[in-house]
Amino acid sequence: MVALSVLVSGLDAEMARLGYKDSTMVWYRGCWRRLQRYFAARGAGEFSLGLAMAWADEACGFFAKEQAGTLKQTDVYLFRVAQMLGDYETHGAVLRRYSRTVSKLAADEAAAVARFGAWLRAAGRSASTVRSYGTLAAEFTAFAGTRGGLARCDAEMVGAFVATLAGYQAKTVEQKLCALRSFLRFASQEGLAAPVTAEAVPAVPSRKQARIPSVWDPDDVARILEAVDRGSPCGKRDYAIILLVTRLGLRSIDVKRLEFSDFDWPGNRLSAAQAKTGRRVQLPLLKDVGWAVIDYVRAGRPASDCPQVFLRHTAPAGPFSEQDHLHQILVKHARAAHVPVSEERRHGMHSLRHTLATRLMEDGTPVEQIADILGHQSVQSTGVYLKSSLGLLARCALDPDAPAEGQVPR
């Protein structure tokens, strides 16, 4: 157990080191003073996460509002005050999910992260991998900085960092650990960390075929498309984007990167460069897709010299960011169409790719052809969509009363 005053003092210093704004720190310090008075009134000198949560609940009725779905952002901020203290007590660090700003690294630490990015590019890693691995490298370097730096990195430090990933989805943890392992290999080659540190990163069992892909009902997809206001510039853009994913199976990142030169209008073909595989895929430019793109370019796209076809419509107009998965576009129009959207299943743009693959498989399209359309490097990645169709599963089902081959019926 740690005295609340000691914990608050340490968290204050760490947040200041990370570069939180003065105005933000004034707000946090005010909350900490209220929290300390709450603890003192109850004769508690040591920090207790349960008591801190009780303070947040009494301050704004957090848990009742959470059940009713009426939480405000200010309520969430109070909850974070309590949660951040609990995380700092456990991990001695401010977890990244509480800070959208990049941690301030010392010059030598930032240089190491930059060299790691160059090391990845030299190895032929994709731009998205370099970006995500670099972000994780900066996170870990900042975390290590609170424990003496990379030079003191050992299995205990790696384990402490891994513990901060609790609560993330298994796939996210797997990706972060892959990035951490890669960074520590680089750090050991550069003499920044001991060679054994990379071996201390635990492995997450890969279960790529374990999860059933989320798919949409075809009628729901049709309702979503019908609900798009194609009379507005944003509606024209969103309609074309959803069609490109729904009808051609493009990944959202590839849709964002589409340039005018990728369209072969006389040949009615689209040549899309895939960010994930680095390869180009040739797709037929279906009539409804092509006209939707033309309608957006002619009557919806903001005036811009950007080579990308699809742009943000908020000033200044420009390409979508690399971190934008266009999830909000699909959810917005699904709600307008009164199509249920819940947290029980994935409902991002990628789920539309799942839907296309499942329908193609049900129509008897060869798996190899579906893999080409979706840009899969292996047909094994495509075969997972067999599990998302009850009709296809029914064809594979065995009759429990039928005798096995070579057996005599009872």
N, C-alpha and C positions, 0 to 999 in steps of 0.2 A: 504493500500500500504506500502511496505517495501523498504527502501533504498537499492540499489543494493550492495553497499559496506558491509552493515550489513548482507545481505543475504549470500553473498559470504563468509564472515568471519565465519558465523554460519555453513554453509555447509562444509567448510574446516575443522573445528573442529570436526564435526560429522563424516566425512569420515576418519579422522585420528583415532578417537575413534574406528571405525569399523575395523581398521586394513588394510586399503588400502596401497599398497606398496609405498615406497618413490618415485620410478620412475613414478608410476601412478599419484601420487600427483603433481609431477613436471609438468607433461603434463596438468593436469587439471588447475593448477594455471596459466600456460601460456595461456590457452584458456580463463580463467576468465579475465586476463589482456586485452586480445584482445577484449573481450566482453565489458569490462568497457570503453575502448577507443571508441568503437562503440557507446555506450550509451552517453558518454560525447560529442562526435561530434554532437549529435543530441539534446543536451541540456536536456537529460533525466537523472534524479538522482534516481528515483524510478524504481523498477523492473517492467517490463511488459513482459509477456510471448510472446505476439505477436511480440514485438520488438526483443526479443531474438531469436525467430524463423526466423525473417527477417535477423538477423545476420548470422544464420546458412545457410540460403538459399543463401545469397550473398557470403558466404565463400566458398561454394562448389557446388552451384546450386542444392541444395537438392531436391526441389519439382519437378523440371524438370527431374532430374535423376530418381526420384521415379516413375513418370509417364512412363518414357521410360524403366524402369526396369534395369537401369545401375548403381545403387547405389553400392558404395564400402564400406567396413567396416569402413574406416576412415570417410566417410560421415556420417554414422550412429552414430559414436562416437561424432561428432560435434552436431548432433541433440540431443543426450543424454545430452550433457552439458547444453543445453537450457532447456530440459525437466526436468532434475534433479533439477534445480533451481526453476522451477515452482512447482514441487512436494514438495520441501522443504518449499517453501513459504506457500503452502496449508496445508501440514501435519506435518511439522517440523521433518521429518524423511526421510532417504534414502530408497526408496521402494526396496523390494527384487529383483524385476526384473532387477535392475541395478547392482546387486552385486551377483556374484556366490560364494563368500566366506561366510562362516558362521560368523555371527556377533560375536564379542568378548564379551562374557558375564563375569561379575564378578563371583568370585568363588561361592558365595551363589546363584546367579542366575542360573549358570550352574548346581549346585547341585539340585536346585528345578526342573529343566527340567529333570534331570536324575531320580529323584524320581517319577516324573510324568510318565516316561516311565515304571518304575517298577510297578507303580499303574495300568497302562493299562495292562501289562503282567499278573499281578495277577488277573485281571478281565477277562482274557481269550481272549483278543484282538489279532488279527492276527499280524504277524511280519510287514506286510506292513502298517497296521493301526498304530501300535506303531511308525513306522518310520515317516509316514506323519504327525501324530498328534504331534510328538516330534519336527519336523521341524517347524510347526506352533507355537508351544509353545515357541520355541527359538525366532522366529520372533516377537511374541507379547511381550515377556519379554524384548527384545532389544528395542522395540518401547516404552514400558512402562518406560524403563530406561531413556528415553529422557524427561519424564514427571514426574519424582519423584519416579518411581518404582511401583511395584505391590501394595505396601501398600496404595498408593494414587489412585489406580484404581477405577474409577467410571463410570457412564453411559456416561459421556462426553468423557472420554478416549476411551471407547469401541467404541463409535460412530466415533471418529476420526480415529481409526484403521480400522473400517469397510469401511470408506470412501476411504482408500488406495486401496481397492479391486476393485474400479471402473475400468472397462475395461476388467475384467476377464469374462469368460463364466459363465452363471448362475450355471451350475453344479459345476464348480470350487469354486465359491463363497459359494455354499451350503456346500461343503465338508470342506472348511476352517472355516466356521462359526460353523459347528458341532464340529470340533477340538477345536476351541476357547471356545465353551460352555463347553466342557469336561474339558479343562485345567482350566477354572475358577471355575468349581465345585471342582476340586482337590485343587486348590489354597485356596478356602474358607474352605475346610476341614482341610487344613494344617495351617490355620490362616495367610496365606500370603495375602489374599484379602478379602474384605467384602463379605458376602454371597449373597448380592443382585446383584453383578456384573454379574453373570451367567445369571440372568434374563434380563439383559440389552442387551444381544446378540439378534439381530432380527432374526426372522425365515424367511427362504426363501421358498415360496410355492413349493412343489415338483411336478414336471410335467414329471414324468418318461415316461408316455404314450403319451406325447404331440409331441415329436420329431419322425420323420420318420427315421428309421435306414438307413444308407448308405449301398448300396449293389453294387456289381460289376456285369457286364454282364458276363455270363459264357464264352463267346468267349474271352473277355478281360483277364480273369483269365488264360485261356489256352495259350494265347499269351505271358503273363508274364512268365509262367512256361517254355515255349519254348525258351524264350529269355535268360534264365539263362545259363551261361557258365559252364556246368557241367564237363568241363575238368580241371578247376582250383579248388584248395582246398576251397576257399571262395564260389565258385559257388556250389560245392557239399553241403556245409553246408547250404547255403541260399535255395537251392532247397528242401532239406529235411525239413527245418523249415517251408517254405511256404506250403508244402504238409501237414505237421502235423496240421497246422491251417486250411487249406482249406478243407481237407478231413476228419479230425477228430474233428475239432472245438475247439482245445485247445486254451486257452488264452496264450498270448505271455509270461507272467510271468511263466506259468506252463511249457512251452517249454524250457525256460531258465534253469529251475530247474530240468529238466529230468535227471535222473541218469541211469547208466547201469543196476542197479538192478530193475528198473521199467519195463524193457522189458522181457516178457516171450516168448522167441523165439520158444521153442518147441510147446507152446500152441497158438502161433500167437496172443498174447494179450498184451495190454499196460495198466499198472496200474499207473495212473497219480494222484499225490497228488495236490489238488486244493488249491492255496493260498487264494482265496477269501472265500471259504466256509469251508476249513479245512477238507473236505472229499476227499476220493479217488474215482475215477471213472474208471470203467473197460471198455476198448474200444477194438474192434477187430483191430489187426494190419494188415491193408490192404496191399496187396502185393506190390503195387507201393510205399507206404510209407515205408514199411519195407526195401525194397531194397535200397531206397534212403538213409536211415539211415546207412545201412551196408556199402554202397559205401563211405559215408563220413568218417565213423569210420576207414575203412580199408585204404583209399587212400587220405584222406583230412585232418583229424584231427591232429593238432600238438601233438607231444609227451608231455604228461602231466599226472600227477598222480591225477588230479582233478576228482571227481566222476561224475561231470556234463558231459553230452554227448557233448553239443555244447559249443564251446569256442570262445573267441575273437582271431583273428589271428595276432594282433599287439603285439609286445613284451612289457612286458612279457605276454605270452599266459595264459589265465585264464578265469573264468566264466564271463558272461556279468554282468554289474552292475545292481542293483535293479532299477535304474532310467531309464535304457535303455529299451524302448518299442519295439525295433526292427523295428520301423517305417521306418528308413532309408533303410533297406533292401528291403522292398516292393517298395518304391518309386524309388530306384535305378533301379530295374529290370522293373518296369512299364515304366520308361522313355526309357530304352533300347528297349522295345517292342513297343515304340511309342503309348502307351496307355495314353490318356489324364489324367493328374493329376492336379486338381485345388483346390483352397481354398474354393470353393463353397460347397464342400461335404467332409466328413471325408474319408480319404484314408489310414488309418493305418491298422495294422494287425487285429484289432478288427472288421474292416469292412468285413474281410473275414469270420469271424464267422457269421456275419449278413447274408452274402451271402449263406453260408451253410444252416443256419436255414430256410431262405426263400425258397431255392430249396427243402429241405426236406418237408416243409409244402405244397409246390405246388405238390409234388409227392404223397401226401396223407399220409405221416407219422404221426401217432398220436402225438398230442401236448405233451403228457406225455413222450413219447419216446424221442422227440426232447429235452425236458427239461433235461432228464437224460444224453443225449449225451453232451449237452452244460454245464451241471453242474449247472443248475438253481435251486434255492431252491423253487421256485413257478412257476406254469404254467402261471401265469399272466405275468411274465417277458418274457415268450416265445411267448405269444399271440400278442405282439407288432409287430412281424414280418409279421402278416397278412397285415399290412398297407404298407409293402414294395413290395407287389406283385400286379400288376394291374389285373392279372388274377383272383386271389383270391378275390380282391375287387369287380370285376365285378360279381362274383357269388353271392355276398352279396347285390348287388344293387337292389333296388326296382323299379318296373315299375311305373313311375309317373302317367300313364294313367289307371293303374289297380285300381279298387275300393278296399277300405279297407274291411276287413272281416265284414260281417253284413250290408254292405251298398249296395244300389241298383245302378247298373251302370247308368250313365247319358246317 
